[in-house]
Amino acid sequence: MPVAGFSGTLSPPRYTGRASRAGAGVVRAKTGTLAGVSTLAGLVRDADGRLLAFAFMLGDGKGYVNPLTLDRLAAEVARCGC
């Protein structure tokens, strides 16, 4: 799977902003996009070192979905001590 901020569909400029930087190097995920819907699903080590799986889907099928929103969600999971 692509590594956030380093490879594939998660390469920079993704995971370089202040709100998503915590996910760089620790989020490994696959993106998916259809008209008006975007997804991000993968694995992350949280702040306590636990391996967590996640899946996010945004959009109503009618408008643009900003992929940076998905990056911020995954970065929050990386930041937490869940």
Contacts in CASP RR format, 6 or more apart in sequence:
PFRMAT RR
TARGET T0000
AUTHOR 0000-0000-0000
METHOD contacts of the structure
MODEL  1
MPVAGFSGTLSPPRYTGRASRAGAGVVRAKTGTLAGVSTLAGLVRDADGR
LLAFAFMLGDGKGYVNPLTLDRLAAEVARCGC
1 28 0 8 1.000
1 29 0 8 1.000
1 30 0 8 1.000
1 42 0 8 1.000
1 43 0 8 1.000
2 8 0 8 1.000
2 9 0 8 1.000
2 10 0 8 1.000
2 11 0 8 1.000
2 28 0 8 1.000
2 29 0 8 1.000
2 30 0 8 1.000
2 31 0 8 1.000
3 10 0 8 1.000
3 25 0 8 1.000
3 27 0 8 1.000
3 28 0 8 1.000
4 10 0 8 1.000
4 14 0 8 1.000
4 15 0 8 1.000
4 20 0 8 1.000
4 23 0 8 1.000
4 24 0 8 1.000
4 25 0 8 1.000
4 26 0 8 1.000
4 27 0 8 1.000
4 28 0 8 1.000
4 29 0 8 1.000
4 71 0 8 1.000
4 74 0 8 1.000
5 11 0 8 1.000
5 12 0 8 1.000
5 14 0 8 1.000
5 15 0 8 1.000
5 16 0 8 1.000
5 23 0 8 1.000
5 24 0 8 1.000
5 25 0 8 1.000
6 12 0 8 1.000
6 24 0 8 1.000
6 25 0 8 1.000
9 30 0 8 1.000
9 31 0 8 1.000
10 27 0 8 1.000
10 29 0 8 1.000
10 31 0 8 1.000
10 71 0 8 1.000
14 20 0 8 1.000
14 67 0 8 1.000
14 68 0 8 1.000
14 71 0 8 1.000
15 21 0 8 1.000
15 23 0 8 1.000
15 24 0 8 1.000
15 25 0 8 1.000
15 27 0 8 1.000
15 71 0 8 1.000
15 75 0 8 1.000
16 24 0 8 1.000
19 68 0 8 1.000
19 71 0 8 1.000
19 72 0 8 1.000
19 75 0 8 1.000
20 68 0 8 1.000
20 71 0 8 1.000
20 72 0 8 1.000
20 74 0 8 1.000
20 75 0 8 1.000
21 75 0 8 1.000
22 75 0 8 1.000
22 76 0 8 1.000
22 78 0 8 1.000
22 79 0 8 1.000
23 44 0 8 1.000
23 71 0 8 1.000
23 74 0 8 1.000
23 75 0 8 1.000
23 78 0 8 1.000
23 79 0 8 1.000
26 44 0 8 1.000
26 45 0 8 1.000
26 78 0 8 1.000
27 42 0 8 1.000
27 43 0 8 1.000
27 44 0 8 1.000
27 74 0 8 1.000
27 75 0 8 1.000
27 77 0 8 1.000
27 78 0 8 1.000
28 42 0 8 1.000
28 43 0 8 1.000
28 44 0 8 1.000
29 40 0 8 1.000
29 41 0 8 1.000
29 42 0 8 1.000
29 43 0 8 1.000
29 44 0 8 1.000
29 54 0 8 1.000
29 74 0 8 1.000
30 40 0 8 1.000
30 41 0 8 1.000
30 42 0 8 1.000
31 38 0 8 1.000
31 39 0 8 1.000
31 40 0 8 1.000
31 67 0 8 1.000
31 70 0 8 1.000
32 38 0 8 1.000
32 39 0 8 1.000
32 40 0 8 1.000
33 39 0 8 1.000
33 65 0 8 1.000
33 67 0 8 1.000
34 61 0 8 1.000
35 61 0 8 1.000
36 59 0 8 1.000
36 60 0 8 1.000
36 61 0 8 1.000
36 62 0 8 1.000
36 63 0 8 1.000
36 64 0 8 1.000
36 65 0 8 1.000
37 57 0 8 1.000
37 58 0 8 1.000
37 59 0 8 1.000
37 60 0 8 1.000
37 61 0 8 1.000
37 65 0 8 1.000
38 57 0 8 1.000
38 58 0 8 1.000
38 59 0 8 1.000
38 65 0 8 1.000
38 67 0 8 1.000
38 70 0 8 1.000
39 55 0 8 1.000
39 56 0 8 1.000
39 57 0 8 1.000
39 58 0 8 1.000
39 70 0 8 1.000
40 54 0 8 1.000
40 55 0 8 1.000
40 56 0 8 1.000
40 67 0 8 1.000
40 70 0 8 1.000
40 71 0 8 1.000
40 73 0 8 1.000
40 74 0 8 1.000
41 53 0 8 1.000
41 54 0 8 1.000
41 55 0 8 1.000
41 56 0 8 1.000
42 53 0 8 1.000
42 54 0 8 1.000
42 55 0 8 1.000
43 51 0 8 1.000
43 52 0 8 1.000
43 53 0 8 1.000
43 54 0 8 1.000
44 51 0 8 1.000
44 52 0 8 1.000
44 54 0 8 1.000
44 74 0 8 1.000
44 77 0 8 1.000
44 78 0 8 1.000
45 51 0 8 1.000
45 52 0 8 1.000
45 78 0 8 1.000
46 52 0 8 1.000
46 77 0 8 1.000
46 78 0 8 1.000
46 79 0 8 1.000
46 80 0 8 1.000
46 81 0 8 1.000
46 82 0 8 1.000
47 78 0 8 1.000
47 79 0 8 1.000
47 80 0 8 1.000
47 81 0 8 1.000
48 81 0 8 1.000
48 82 0 8 1.000
50 81 0 8 1.000
50 82 0 8 1.000
52 77 0 8 1.000
52 82 0 8 1.000
54 73 0 8 1.000
54 74 0 8 1.000
54 77 0 8 1.000
56 70 0 8 1.000
56 73 0 8 1.000
56 74 0 8 1.000
58 65 0 8 1.000
58 69 0 8 1.000
58 70 0 8 1.000
59 65 0 8 1.000
END
